[in-house]
Amino acid sequence: MPGNDVPPDALDLDDGGADAAVDARDDAPEIDFDPEAGAGLVKAGTEVIRRFWTTLPPSPGVYRMLDAKGDVLYVGKAKNLKNRVGSYARGQAHSNRIARMIAETASMEFVTTATETEALLLEANLIKQLKPRFNVLMRDDKSLPYILLTADTEAPQLVKHRGARRRPGHYFGPFASVWAVNRTVNALQRAFLLRSCSDSYYENRTRPCLLFQIKRCSGPCTGEIAPADYAALADEARAFLSGKSTTVKERLAADMQAAAEAWEFEKAARYRDRIAALAAIQGVQGVNTQDIEEADVFALDEQAGQFCIEVFFFRNWQNWGNRAYFPKADRSMSASEVLGSFIGQFYDDKPAPRLILVSHVIEDAELLAAALSTKSEARVEIHQPKRGERRNLTDYAARNAREALGRRLADTASQGKLLGALGQAFRLPRAPRRVEVYDNSHIMGTNAVGAMIVAGPTGFMKTHYRTFTIKSQELKPGDDYGMMREVLHRRFSRLVRESPRSEPEPQPQDAETIPAWPDLVLIDGGKGQLEAARAALAEIGVTDVPLVGIAKGRDRDAGRETFFVPGEPPFKLPPRDPTLYFVQRLRDEAHRFAIGAHRAKRKRELTKNPLDEIPGIGPTRKRALLHHFGTVKAIERAALEDLARTPGVNAATARAVYDFFHANA
């Protein structure tokens, strides 16, 4: 793991296939470093390191190696900074990668810490922030989803949550996928009738919504349920998610029996449906545990020089899903080094459970456990089981890792063949490693967005996807050509600024990295869309990126697409050509992503509350105004004197609200 006596060769961590991400600075190809040819550079780097080493204290800390441009090459931690940095300056044999890192070092920076544990935590933070190319990089920084039961409103909200856990409430998870969270939240809504709507939607309701009508919400927004009764439902949901599922189900069963004995059969049926919803949640969890309440299970498999780490999440004696990760590591690294480096990065943005089960012994496991315990404010144990249920879980995870890696190797080979066929179909000099596809989405010109999706050797690279809110005020509503010009101009202007190239980019030699510049750009549209894209690129001086327009067939039938290439006559591919199916997949993915971005933008516009735009109006005053007047329309029509009489609203706030709605009066 980072900070050992010999720093690890670069280990790049990404989430499988479609979700792989690549930092722009990692696009350079991996090349062999000849120690003899580069001896002068290594010697110069060693001298730089030695100058800093002479003044270092023998205390714990974090060190950074920087190149001549000031970019961070490597971040490491040390129990003894002087000894650790001195290991680079002794002139002893290093691996090619370490020798390259020393040769590029022009300066160093240091931070001393009180303990080695503190140094390990700081190292993880700096690696995530600076993304040094010689470190372990968690390329897929997409956080895992949780279920959140809020505690900052009078009616707790049950929602899925991702990202920093700043909002007050009770968090349950992590879950392996958003699909698992959505499925569980839907079942919990049927079981406990808790609201899932946003606070602004909740505060603006004057009558129950559809979810109340279909028995998916108890209607706290309009007083259909007493606050005390709603709080009791929230307590039941929290108890169930905390592992007290049997107690909750027994209580519901007793209530159902009592309702039936009192001949209140509709009420009994509602309890029956809630029990069925809870049973569905428990039934779809997969392989559950008997003796382990909370644990994460990590298992590693290696094939053909590649690694897969399968992670299983167990909470409240239930399996909450699994996820495969595919780290890229130098072949000289052992499985335990790869696994230790992975776990150190994995918990940088999330709390660790009380128990972590691993398939291989990890060096410095005690230090890593101490660091995770400090971060989580609870004791964390890292254990490699030898027998019993725990060993069965690691074996089960290892089998899934082996199967996932086998599928990935097969998928990568198939993807490579398709990219090669795509290059031949469009007469490219070589198989493309980065394909970008663009599409627009809008309704009569409103909420217009442009979308870019990216495909590479491992499939769809979702962390490279981008959306573009159409900003130009000069475009007429529905001007698809103008939208495409704006999107391509903004995308490639930024690319020229951030990743300029004076010569063709060298081809990366591994399947995990893709270049910053596309080898092929596909435009969802015909000759007009293509010409708009070509003009946008020509305006900023980009003339060497291959462009292809995809015009839908007659009646928009798949299989009849016509392809447009600048300077060539239109052509079609054979109806059953695998390359045609591949292009259709790319176009359909761009279309799906563009529509999703448009719908999200439209939803935000529909739920926007004008009160949020008034300076000085926070949640408390907004709630007071809505409770007093009922709707935003009523607030807009209210006189200044009426606003000032609202409980909790002073004269200055009343004036601000009145002026906001009557600025043009």
C-alpha positions as CSV (number, residue, x, y, z in Angstrom):
1,M,0.0,0.0,0.0
2,P,1.2,3.6,-0.4
3,G,4.0,4.5,1.9
4,N,5.6,1.1,2.2
5,D,9.4,0.8,2.0
6,V,9.2,0.6,-1.7
7,P,6.4,2.8,-3.2
8,P,4.0,0.8,-5.3
9,D,4.1,0.8,-9.1
10,A,1.2,2.8,-10.4
11,L,-2.1,1.2,-9.5
12,D,-5.1,2.8,-11.3
13,L,-8.5,1.9,-9.8
14,D,-11.6,2.0,-11.8
15,D,-15.1,0.6,-11.5
16,G,-15.8,-2.0,-14.1
17,G,-16.2,-1.6,-17.8
18,A,-18.9,1.0,-18.5
19,D,-18.1,3.1,-15.5
20,A,-14.3,3.3,-16.1
21,A,-12.8,6.8,-15.7
22,V,-9.5,8.2,-16.9
23,D,-7.7,11.3,-15.6
24,A,-6.4,13.4,-18.4
25,R,-2.9,13.3,-17.1
26,D,-2.8,9.5,-17.4
27,D,-3.3,9.5,-21.1
28,A,0.5,9.2,-21.8
29,P,1.5,5.7,-22.9
30,E,3.3,3.3,-20.6
31,I,6.8,3.1,-21.9
32,D,9.9,1.1,-20.7
33,F,12.5,3.2,-19.0
34,D,16.1,2.3,-19.8
35,P,18.1,2.8,-16.6
36,E,21.4,3.1,-18.6
37,A,20.0,5.7,-21.1
38,G,18.3,7.6,-18.3
39,A,21.1,7.4,-15.8
40,G,21.9,11.1,-16.0
41,L,18.2,12.0,-15.3
42,V,18.0,9.6,-12.4
43,K,21.2,11.0,-11.0
44,A,19.8,14.5,-11.2
45,G,16.6,13.5,-9.5
46,T,18.5,11.7,-6.8
47,E,20.5,14.9,-6.1
48,V,17.3,16.9,-5.8
49,I,15.9,14.3,-3.3
50,R,19.2,14.3,-1.3
51,R,19.1,18.1,-0.9
52,F,15.7,17.9,0.8
53,W,16.6,14.7,2.7
54,T,19.4,16.4,4.7
55,T,17.0,18.7,6.5
56,L,14.1,16.3,7.2
57,P,13.1,15.3,10.7
58,P,12.8,11.7,11.8
59,S,9.0,12.0,12.4
60,P,5.8,10.8,10.7
61,G,4.5,12.8,7.7
62,V,3.6,13.0,4.1
63,Y,5.9,13.8,1.2
64,R,5.1,15.0,-2.4
65,M,7.4,14.6,-5.4
66,L,6.9,17.4,-8.0
67,D,8.1,17.7,-11.6
68,A,9.6,20.7,-13.3
69,K,6.1,22.1,-14.1
70,G,5.0,21.9,-10.4
71,D,2.6,18.9,-11.0
72,V,2.6,16.3,-8.3
73,L,4.1,13.0,-9.4
74,Y,3.7,11.0,-6.2
75,V,2.3,11.3,-2.7
76,G,3.5,9.0,0.0
77,K,3.3,8.6,3.8
78,A,6.1,7.6,6.2
79,K,6.6,6.6,9.8
80,N,10.0,8.3,9.6
81,L,10.3,10.9,6.8
82,K,14.1,11.0,6.9
83,N,14.5,7.3,6.5
84,R,11.7,7.0,3.9
85,V,12.9,9.8,1.6
86,G,16.5,8.6,2.1
87,S,15.5,5.3,0.5
88,Y,15.1,7.1,-2.9
89,A,18.5,8.8,-2.6
90,R,20.8,5.9,-1.9
91,G,21.4,5.1,-5.5
92,Q,20.2,1.5,-5.1
93,A,18.4,-0.4,-7.9
94,H,14.9,0.6,-8.5
95,S,12.1,-0.7,-10.8
96,N,11.7,1.1,-14.1
97,R,8.7,3.0,-12.9
98,I,10.4,4.2,-9.7
99,A,13.4,5.2,-11.7
100,R,11.2,7.2,-14.0
101,M,9.6,8.9,-11.0
102,I,12.9,9.8,-9.6
103,A,14.2,11.1,-12.9
104,E,11.2,13.5,-13.2
105,T,11.5,14.8,-9.7
106,A,12.5,18.5,-9.6
107,S,11.2,19.4,-6.1
108,M,9.6,18.0,-3.0
109,E,7.1,19.2,-0.4
110,F,6.5,17.8,3.1
111,V,3.9,17.9,5.9
112,T,4.8,16.5,9.3
113,T,2.0,14.7,11.4
114,A,1.7,13.6,15.0
115,T,1.3,9.9,14.1
116,E,1.7,7.5,11.1
117,T,-2.1,7.0,11.2
118,E,-2.7,10.7,10.7
119,A,-0.2,10.6,7.8
120,L,-2.1,7.7,6.2
121,L,-5.4,9.7,6.3
122,L,-3.7,12.8,4.9
123,E,-2.1,10.8,2.2
124,A,-5.5,9.4,1.0
125,N,-7.0,13.0,1.0
126,L,-4.1,14.4,-1.1
127,I,-4.2,11.5,-3.6
128,K,-7.9,12.0,-4.2
129,Q,-7.4,15.8,-4.6
130,L,-4.1,15.9,-6.6
131,K,-4.4,12.7,-8.6
132,P,-0.7,12.1,-8.9
133,R,0.0,9.7,-11.8
134,F,2.4,7.4,-9.9
135,N,-0.1,6.8,-7.1
136,V,-3.1,4.5,-6.6
137,L,-5.9,6.5,-8.4
138,M,-9.5,5.8,-7.6
139,R,-10.6,6.7,-11.1
140,D,-14.2,6.0,-10.5
141,D,-14.9,8.5,-7.8
142,K,-18.7,8.0,-8.0
143,S,-19.8,7.4,-4.4
144,L,-22.0,4.4,-3.4
145,P,-25.7,5.1,-2.8
146,Y,-27.3,5.1,0.6
147,I,-30.9,5.3,1.9
148,L,-31.5,8.5,4.0
149,L,-34.3,9.0,6.5
150,T,-34.1,12.8,7.1
151,A,-34.3,14.4,10.5
152,D,-34.3,18.1,9.6
153,T,-38.0,18.5,8.8
154,E,-41.3,18.0,10.6
155,A,-42.2,15.1,8.3
156,P,-39.1,12.9,7.7
157,Q,-38.3,12.1,4.1
158,L,-37.2,8.7,2.8
159,V,-34.8,9.1,-0.2
160,K,-31.8,7.7,-1.9
161,H,-28.6,9.6,-1.2
162,R,-25.2,10.0,-2.8
163,G,-22.2,12.1,-1.8
164,A,-21.2,13.8,1.4
165,R,-23.4,12.9,4.4
166,R,-24.0,16.5,5.6
167,R,-27.8,16.5,5.9
168,P,-29.0,15.5,9.3
169,G,-30.7,12.1,9.4
170,H,-30.1,8.4,9.5
171,Y,-28.1,6.8,6.7
172,F,-28.4,3.1,5.8
173,G,-26.0,1.4,3.4
174,P,-24.0,1.4,1.3
175,F,-25.9,-0.4,-1.4
176,A,-24.0,-1.8,-4.4
177,S,-26.2,0.0,-7.0
178,V,-28.8,2.7,-7.4
179,W,-31.2,0.0,-8.7
180,A,-31.0,-1.8,-5.4
181,V,-31.7,1.5,-3.5
182,N,-34.7,2.4,-5.8
183,R,-36.1,-1.1,-5.3
184,T,-35.8,-0.9,-1.5
185,V,-37.1,2.7,-1.3
186,N,-40.2,1.7,-3.4
187,A,-40.9,-1.2,-1.1
188,L,-40.4,0.9,2.0
189,Q,-42.8,3.5,0.7
190,R,-45.5,0.8,0.5
191,A,-44.6,-0.6,3.9
192,F,-44.3,2.6,5.9
193,L,-46.1,5.3,3.7
194,L,-43.3,7.8,4.2
195,R,-43.0,10.7,1.8
196,S,-40.2,10.8,-0.9
197,C,-41.0,14.2,-2.4
198,S,-38.6,17.2,-2.1
199,D,-39.1,19.8,0.6
200,S,-40.2,22.4,-1.9
201,Y,-42.8,20.1,-3.4
202,Y,-44.0,19.1,0.1
203,E,-44.3,22.7,1.3
204,N,-46.3,23.8,-1.7
205,R,-49.0,21.1,-1.7
206,T,-52.6,22.1,-1.1
207,R,-54.1,18.6,-1.7
208,P,-52.6,15.1,-1.6
209,C,-50.6,13.9,-4.6
210,L,-51.1,10.7,-6.5
211,L,-48.8,8.7,-4.2
212,F,-51.4,9.2,-1.4
213,Q,-54.1,8.0,-3.7
214,I,-52.3,4.8,-4.6
215,K,-51.4,4.1,-0.9
216,R,-47.7,4.9,-1.3
217,C,-47.7,7.9,1.1
218,S,-49.7,8.9,4.2
219,G,-50.1,12.5,3.1
220,P,-48.4,14.5,5.8
221,C,-48.2,17.5,3.5
222,T,-51.9,18.3,3.8
223,G,-52.6,16.8,7.3
224,E,-54.0,13.5,6.1
225,I,-52.1,11.9,9.0
226,A,-51.5,13.3,12.5
227,P,-47.8,14.4,13.1
228,A,-47.5,11.9,16.0
229,D,-48.8,9.0,13.8
230,Y,-46.4,10.0,11.0
231,A,-43.5,10.1,13.5
232,A,-44.4,6.6,14.6
233,L,-44.2,5.4,11.0
234,A,-40.8,7.0,10.6
235,D,-39.6,5.2,13.8
236,E,-40.8,1.9,12.5
237,A,-38.9,2.4,9.2
238,R,-35.8,3.4,11.1
239,A,-36.1,0.3,13.3
240,F,-36.6,-2.0,10.3
241,L,-33.5,-0.6,8.5
242,S,-31.5,-0.9,11.7
243,G,-32.0,-4.6,11.8
244,K,-35.1,-4.9,14.0
245,S,-37.1,-6.3,11.1
246,T,-38.6,-9.2,13.1
247,T,-39.9,-6.9,15.8
248,V,-41.5,-4.6,13.2
249,K,-43.2,-7.4,11.3
250,E,-44.5,-9.0,14.5
251,R,-46.1,-5.7,15.5
252,L,-47.7,-5.2,12.1
253,A,-49.0,-8.8,12.2
254,A,-50.6,-8.1,15.6
255,D,-52.2,-4.9,14.3
256,M,-53.5,-6.8,11.3
257,Q,-55.0,-9.5,13.5
258,A,-56.6,-6.9,15.8
259,A,-58.1,-5.1,12.8
260,A,-59.5,-8.3,11.4
261,E,-61.0,-9.3,14.7
262,A,-62.7,-5.9,14.8
263,W,-64.1,-6.5,11.3
264,E,-62.0,-3.6,10.0
265,F,-61.0,-5.6,6.9
266,E,-59.8,-2.6,4.8
267,K,-57.4,-1.6,7.6
268,A,-56.3,-5.3,8.0
269,A,-55.6,-5.4,4.2
270,R,-53.4,-2.3,4.4
271,Y,-51.4,-4.0,7.2
272,R,-51.2,-7.2,5.1
273,D,-49.8,-5.2,2.1
274,R,-47.2,-3.5,4.4
275,I,-46.0,-6.9,5.7
276,A,-45.8,-8.2,2.1
277,A,-43.7,-5.2,1.1
278,L,-41.3,-5.8,4.0
279,A,-41.0,-9.5,3.1
280,A,-40.1,-8.5,-0.4
281,I,-37.2,-6.4,0.8
282,Q,-35.9,-9.2,2.9
283,G,-36.4,-11.8,0.2
284,V,-34.4,-10.0,-2.5
285,Q,-31.2,-9.5,-0.5
286,G,-29.6,-12.7,-1.8
287,V,-27.1,-14.6,0.3
288,N,-27.6,-13.4,3.9
289,T,-25.5,-14.1,7.0
290,Q,-26.2,-15.8,10.3
291,D,-23.5,-14.4,12.6
292,I,-22.3,-11.2,10.9
293,E,-24.3,-8.1,11.4
294,E,-22.1,-5.6,9.6
295,A,-19.1,-6.3,7.3
296,D,-17.5,-5.6,3.9
297,V,-15.9,-8.5,2.1
298,F,-13.0,-7.9,-0.3
299,A,-11.8,-10.7,-2.6
300,L,-9.1,-10.4,-5.3
301,D,-8.5,-12.5,-8.4
302,E,-5.8,-12.2,-11.0
303,Q,-5.8,-13.5,-14.6
304,A,-3.6,-12.6,-17.6
305,G,-1.9,-9.8,-15.6
306,Q,-5.2,-8.1,-14.7
307,F,-6.9,-7.9,-11.3
308,C,-10.5,-7.9,-10.2
309,I,-11.6,-7.0,-6.6
310,E,-15.2,-8.0,-5.7
311,V,-16.8,-6.2,-2.8
312,F,-19.8,-7.4,-0.9
313,F,-21.7,-5.3,1.6
314,F,-23.4,-6.9,4.5
315,R,-25.5,-4.8,6.9
316,N,-28.0,-5.9,9.6
317,W,-27.4,-9.5,8.7
318,Q,-28.4,-8.9,5.1
319,N,-26.5,-8.8,1.8
320,W,-27.0,-5.3,0.4
321,G,-25.3,-6.2,-2.9
322,N,-21.9,-6.5,-4.5
323,R,-19.7,-4.5,-7.0
324,A,-16.7,-5.5,-9.1
325,Y,-13.7,-3.2,-9.4
326,F,-10.8,-3.7,-11.8
327,P,-7.5,-2.1,-10.6
328,K,-4.6,-1.9,-13.0
329,A,-1.3,-2.7,-11.3
330,D,2.2,-3.4,-12.3
331,R,2.7,-7.2,-12.5
332,S,5.5,-7.1,-10.0
333,M,3.0,-6.2,-7.2
334,S,1.7,-9.0,-5.1
335,A,-2.0,-9.6,-4.5
336,S,-1.8,-8.4,-0.9
337,E,-0.2,-5.1,-2.0
338,V,-2.9,-4.5,-4.6
339,L,-5.7,-5.3,-2.1
340,G,-4.1,-3.2,0.6
341,S,-3.8,-0.2,-1.7
342,F,-7.3,-0.6,-2.9
343,I,-8.9,-0.7,0.6
344,G,-6.9,2.4,1.7
345,Q,-8.4,4.3,-1.2
346,F,-11.9,2.8,-1.0
347,Y,-12.8,4.2,2.4
348,D,-11.5,7.7,1.7
349,D,-15.1,9.1,1.2
350,K,-17.1,6.7,3.3
351,P,-17.1,5.2,6.8
352,A,-15.8,1.7,7.2
353,P,-17.9,-1.0,8.8
354,R,-16.8,-2.7,12.1
355,L,-15.5,-5.7,10.2
356,I,-13.6,-6.0,6.9
357,L,-13.0,-9.5,5.6
358,V,-10.2,-10.0,3.0
359,S,-9.1,-12.9,0.8
360,H,-5.4,-12.2,1.2
361,V,-3.2,-11.1,4.1
362,I,-2.5,-7.4,4.0
363,E,0.7,-5.9,5.0
364,D,0.3,-3.1,7.6
365,A,-3.2,-4.3,8.3
366,E,-3.0,-3.0,11.8
367,L,-2.0,0.5,10.7
368,L,-4.8,0.5,8.1
369,A,-7.3,-0.7,10.6
370,A,-6.2,2.0,13.1
371,A,-6.6,4.7,10.4
372,L,-10.0,3.5,9.4
373,S,-11.0,3.4,13.1
374,T,-9.9,7.0,13.6
375,K,-11.8,8.1,10.5
376,S,-15.0,6.2,11.4
377,E,-14.8,7.0,15.1
378,A,-15.4,3.3,15.9
379,R,-13.2,0.2,16.1
380,V,-12.5,-1.4,12.7
381,E,-11.1,-4.9,12.4
382,I,-9.4,-6.3,9.2
383,H,-9.4,-10.1,9.2
384,Q,-8.5,-12.8,6.8
385,P,-10.7,-15.8,7.8
386,K,-9.4,-19.4,7.7
387,R,-12.7,-21.3,8.4
388,G,-16.4,-21.0,9.1
389,E,-19.0,-18.7,7.7
390,R,-16.5,-15.8,7.3
391,R,-14.3,-18.0,5.1
392,N,-17.3,-19.1,3.1
393,L,-18.1,-15.4,2.4
394,T,-14.6,-14.6,1.1
395,D,-14.6,-17.8,-1.0
396,Y,-18.0,-16.7,-2.4
397,A,-16.7,-13.3,-3.2
398,A,-13.5,-14.7,-4.8
399,R,-15.6,-16.9,-7.1
400,N,-17.6,-13.8,-8.2
401,A,-14.3,-11.9,-8.8
402,R,-13.0,-14.7,-10.9
403,E,-16.1,-14.8,-13.0
404,A,-16.3,-11.0,-13.4
405,L,-12.7,-10.8,-14.5
406,G,-13.3,-13.6,-17.1
407,R,-16.3,-11.7,-18.5
408,R,-14.3,-8.5,-18.6
409,L,-11.4,-10.1,-20.5
410,A,-13.9,-11.5,-23.0
411,D,-15.8,-8.2,-23.3
412,T,-12.6,-6.2,-23.8
413,A,-11.5,-8.5,-26.7
414,S,-15.0,-8.2,-28.3
415,Q,-14.9,-4.4,-27.9
416,G,-11.5,-4.3,-29.5
417,K,-12.8,-6.1,-32.5
418,L,-15.7,-3.8,-32.9
419,L,-13.6,-0.7,-32.6
420,G,-11.3,-2.2,-35.3
421,A,-14.2,-2.8,-37.6
422,L,-15.5,0.7,-36.9
423,G,-12.1,2.1,-38.0
424,Q,-12.2,0.1,-41.2
425,A,-15.8,1.2,-42.0
426,F,-14.9,4.9,-41.8
427,R,-11.4,4.5,-43.3
428,L,-9.5,5.6,-40.2
429,P,-5.8,5.0,-40.1
430,R,-6.1,2.7,-37.0
431,A,-8.8,1.4,-34.6
432,P,-10.2,4.3,-32.6
433,R,-9.5,4.3,-28.8
434,R,-11.8,7.1,-28.0
435,V,-15.2,7.6,-29.8
436,E,-17.3,10.6,-28.9
437,V,-21.0,10.7,-29.9
438,Y,-23.1,13.9,-29.7
439,D,-26.9,14.5,-29.5
440,N,-29.3,17.3,-28.5
441,S,-32.6,17.1,-26.7
442,H,-35.3,19.7,-26.1
443,I,-39.1,20.3,-26.4
444,M,-39.9,23.1,-28.8
445,G,-36.6,24.7,-27.9
446,T,-37.2,24.7,-24.1
447,N,-34.7,23.3,-21.6
448,A,-32.3,22.5,-24.4
449,V,-29.3,20.4,-23.6
450,G,-26.5,18.9,-25.6
451,A,-24.9,15.5,-24.6
452,M,-21.6,13.8,-25.3
453,I,-21.0,10.1,-24.6
454,V,-17.7,8.3,-24.8
455,A,-16.8,4.8,-25.8
456,G,-13.4,3.1,-25.5
457,P,-11.6,-0.2,-25.4
458,T,-13.5,-1.3,-22.3
459,G,-17.0,-0.1,-23.3
460,F,-18.9,3.0,-22.4
461,M,-16.7,5.4,-20.3
462,K,-19.5,6.9,-18.3
463,T,-17.4,9.2,-16.1
464,H,-16.3,10.9,-19.4
465,Y,-19.9,11.7,-20.3
466,R,-20.8,15.4,-20.4
467,T,-23.9,17.6,-20.7
468,F,-24.0,21.1,-22.1
469,T,-26.8,23.5,-21.2
470,I,-27.5,25.6,-24.3
471,K,-26.6,29.1,-23.3
472,S,-26.7,31.2,-26.5
473,Q,-29.5,33.8,-26.5
474,E,-29.2,34.3,-30.3
475,L,-30.5,30.8,-31.2
476,K,-34.0,30.4,-32.3
477,P,-36.1,27.8,-30.4
478,G,-35.5,24.4,-31.9
479,D,-32.4,25.4,-33.9
480,D,-30.7,22.0,-33.9
481,Y,-27.8,23.2,-36.1
482,G,-27.1,26.1,-33.9
483,M,-27.2,23.9,-30.8
484,M,-24.7,21.4,-32.3
485,R,-22.4,24.3,-33.3
486,E,-22.4,25.6,-29.7
487,V,-21.8,22.2,-28.1
488,L,-18.9,21.3,-30.4
489,H,-17.4,24.8,-30.1
490,R,-17.5,24.7,-26.3
491,R,-16.2,21.1,-26.1
492,F,-13.2,21.5,-28.4
493,S,-12.3,25.0,-27.3
494,R,-11.8,23.7,-23.9
495,L,-9.9,20.7,-25.2
496,V,-7.5,22.9,-27.2
497,R,-7.0,25.0,-24.1
498,E,-6.5,22.2,-21.6
499,S,-4.8,19.5,-23.7
500,P,-3.2,21.2,-26.7
501,R,-1.5,19.0,-29.2
502,S,1.1,20.0,-31.8
503,E,1.4,16.5,-33.1
504,P,-0.7,13.3,-33.1
505,E,-1.1,11.7,-29.7
506,P,0.9,8.5,-29.1
507,Q,-1.3,5.5,-28.7
508,P,-1.6,4.1,-25.1
509,Q,-0.3,0.6,-24.9
510,D,-2.9,-0.7,-22.5
511,A,-6.7,-1.1,-22.7
512,E,-7.4,0.8,-19.6
513,T,-6.5,4.3,-20.7
514,I,-7.9,6.4,-23.6
515,P,-6.6,9.6,-25.1
516,A,-7.9,13.0,-24.3
517,W,-8.7,13.7,-28.0
518,P,-11.2,11.6,-29.8
519,D,-10.2,9.4,-32.7
520,L,-13.7,9.6,-34.1
521,V,-16.7,11.9,-33.6
522,L,-20.2,10.7,-34.4
523,I,-23.0,13.2,-34.9
524,D,-26.6,12.1,-34.5
525,G,-28.0,13.9,-37.6
526,G,-27.6,14.2,-41.3
527,K,-25.7,16.5,-43.6
528,G,-26.8,19.7,-41.9
529,Q,-25.8,18.6,-38.4
530,L,-22.5,17.4,-39.8
531,E,-21.8,20.7,-41.5
532,A,-22.6,22.6,-38.3
533,A,-20.1,20.4,-36.4
534,R,-17.4,20.8,-39.1
535,A,-17.9,24.6,-39.1
536,A,-17.6,24.7,-35.3
537,L,-14.3,22.8,-35.3
538,A,-12.9,24.7,-38.2
539,E,-13.6,28.0,-36.4
540,I,-11.2,27.0,-33.6
541,G,-8.6,25.5,-35.9
542,V,-9.4,21.8,-35.4
543,T,-9.4,20.1,-38.8
544,D,-7.9,16.7,-38.1
545,V,-10.7,15.0,-36.1
546,P,-12.7,12.5,-38.2
547,L,-16.4,13.5,-38.3
548,V,-19.3,11.2,-39.3
549,G,-23.0,12.1,-39.4
550,I,-25.6,9.4,-38.8
551,A,-28.9,10.1,-40.5
552,K,-31.9,7.9,-39.4
553,G,-33.4,5.8,-42.0
554,R,-36.8,6.1,-43.6
555,D,-39.5,6.1,-40.9
556,R,-36.6,6.2,-38.4
557,D,-36.1,2.5,-38.8
558,A,-32.9,1.1,-37.3
559,G,-30.8,-0.6,-40.0
560,R,-31.5,2.0,-42.7
561,E,-29.1,4.6,-41.5
562,T,-27.1,6.8,-44.0
563,F,-23.6,7.9,-43.1
564,F,-22.1,11.3,-44.1
565,V,-18.4,12.0,-44.1
566,P,-17.1,15.4,-45.2
567,G,-15.8,15.3,-48.8
568,E,-17.3,11.8,-49.6
569,P,-20.7,10.7,-51.0
570,P,-23.2,9.3,-48.4
571,F,-23.1,5.5,-47.9
572,K,-24.8,2.8,-45.9
573,L,-23.5,-0.3,-44.2
574,P,-24.9,-3.8,-44.9
575,P,-28.1,-4.4,-42.9
576,R,-26.7,-7.3,-40.8
577,D,-23.2,-5.9,-40.4
578,P,-22.0,-6.1,-36.7
579,T,-20.4,-2.6,-37.2
580,L,-23.9,-1.2,-37.9
581,Y,-25.3,-2.7,-34.8
582,F,-22.4,-1.2,-32.8
583,V,-23.0,2.3,-34.3
584,Q,-26.7,1.9,-33.4
585,R,-25.7,1.1,-29.8
586,L,-23.5,4.2,-29.6
587,R,-26.2,6.4,-31.1
588,D,-28.9,5.0,-28.8
589,E,-26.7,5.5,-25.8
590,A,-26.2,9.2,-26.7
591,H,-29.9,9.6,-27.3
592,R,-30.7,8.0,-23.9
593,F,-28.2,10.2,-22.1
594,A,-29.4,13.4,-23.8
595,I,-33.1,12.7,-23.0
596,G,-32.2,11.9,-19.4
597,A,-30.3,15.2,-19.1
598,H,-33.2,17.1,-20.7
599,R,-35.8,15.5,-18.4
600,A,-33.7,16.3,-15.3
601,K,-33.4,19.9,-16.3
602,R,-37.1,20.2,-17.0
603,K,-37.9,18.6,-13.7
604,R,-35.7,21.1,-11.9
605,E,-37.4,24.0,-13.6
606,L,-40.9,22.6,-12.8
607,T,-40.1,22.2,-9.1
608,K,-38.2,25.5,-8.7
609,N,-39.6,27.7,-5.9
610,P,-39.4,31.4,-6.6
611,L,-38.9,32.0,-2.8
612,D,-35.5,30.3,-3.1
613,E,-34.3,33.2,-5.2
614,I,-35.0,35.9,-2.6
615,P,-32.0,36.8,-0.5
616,G,-32.5,36.3,3.2
617,I,-35.3,33.8,2.8
618,G,-34.3,30.5,4.4
619,P,-36.2,27.3,5.0
620,T,-37.8,28.7,8.3
621,R,-39.2,31.9,6.8
622,K,-40.2,30.1,3.6
623,R,-42.2,27.6,5.6
624,A,-43.8,30.4,7.6
625,L,-44.9,32.2,4.5
626,L,-46.3,29.1,2.9
627,H,-48.1,28.0,6.1
628,H,-49.7,31.5,6.3
629,F,-50.7,32.0,2.7
630,G,-50.9,28.4,1.4
631,T,-49.3,28.9,-2.1
632,V,-46.6,30.9,-3.8
633,K,-49.3,32.6,-6.0
634,A,-51.0,33.8,-2.9
635,I,-47.7,35.2,-1.5
636,E,-47.2,37.0,-4.9
637,R,-50.6,38.6,-4.7
638,A,-50.3,39.6,-1.0
639,A,-50.0,43.3,0.1
640,L,-47.0,44.5,2.0
641,E,-49.0,44.9,5.1
642,D,-50.3,41.2,4.9
643,L,-46.7,39.9,4.4
644,A,-45.5,41.9,7.5
645,R,-48.3,40.3,9.6
646,T,-47.0,36.8,8.9
647,P,-45.8,35.1,12.1
648,G,-42.0,34.8,12.0
649,V,-41.5,37.4,9.2
650,N,-40.2,40.9,10.1
651,A,-40.7,44.1,8.2
652,A,-37.4,43.9,6.2
653,T,-38.2,40.3,5.0
654,A,-41.7,41.4,4.1
655,R,-40.3,44.3,2.0
656,A,-37.8,41.9,0.3
657,V,-40.5,39.5,-0.7
658,Y,-42.9,42.2,-1.9
659,D,-40.1,44.0,-3.9
660,F,-39.1,40.6,-5.5
661,F,-42.6,40.0,-6.9
662,H,-43.3,43.6,-7.8
663,A,-40.0,44.7,-9.3
664,N,-41.5,45.4,-12.7
665,A,-44.8,46.8,-11.4
